Amino acid sequence: MKKRAIVDKKLCVACGCCMKACRLGAISIPNGVCAVIDTEKCVGCGMCAQKCPASVISLEVVADE
């Protein structure tokens, strides 16, 4: 069972906490608007969700390829 992080774009305030927490560099904040997850890099560890002060990042189960 593989997981990946998803961001609620309506609630994200682009604080950068998730980006700092991601050891794989899978999160960016283009134009300072909202966090974006690179699904190719994300391994679903959940560190970003744990560090998000607004709790707008969650993990979802993805089908195995």
C-alpha positions in Angstrom: 0.0 0.0 0.0 1.6 3.2 -1.2 0.6 6.7 0.1 1.2 10.2 -1.1 0.7 13.6 0.4 -2.0 16.0 -0.9 -2.5 19.6 -0.1 -5.9 21.4 0.4 -5.1 24.3 -1.9 -8.0 26.4 -0.6 -6.6 26.4 3.0 -2.8 26.4 2.4 -1.1 29.6 3.5 2.3 28.8 2.0 4.2 29.1 5.3 6.9 26.6 4.1 6.9 24.3 7.2 6.1 21.3 5.0 8.8 22.2 2.5 11.4 22.3 5.3 10.2 19.0 6.7 10.5 17.1 3.4 13.9 15.5 3.3 13.3 14.4 -0.4 12.7 17.9 -1.7 9.2 16.8 -2.9 7.5 20.1 -2.0 7.7 23.5 -3.5 5.8 26.7 -3.2 5.7 28.3 -6.6 5.0 32.0 -6.6 4.5 31.9 -2.8 0.9 30.9 -3.2 0.4 27.3 -2.2 2.5 24.1 -1.5 2.7 21.7 -4.4 3.7 18.1 -4.0 5.9 16.4 -6.6 4.3 13.0 -6.9 7.4 11.5 -8.4 9.5 12.3 -5.4 6.9 11.9 -2.6 7.1 8.6 -0.7 4.2 9.2 1.6 6.2 9.4 4.8 3.8 12.0 6.3 6.5 14.3 7.7 5.0 17.3 5.9 1.5 16.5 7.3 2.9 16.3 10.8 4.7 19.6 10.5 1.9 21.6 8.8 0.5 24.0 11.5 -2.7 24.5 9.6 -3.3 20.7 9.1 -4.0 21.1 5.4 -1.8 18.2 4.2 -3.1 14.7 4.4 -2.0 11.3 3.0 -4.0 9.3 0.5 -3.6 5.7 -0.6 -2.6 5.3 -4.2 -2.9 2.2 -6.3 0.2 0.2 -6.8 1.6 0.6 -10.3 
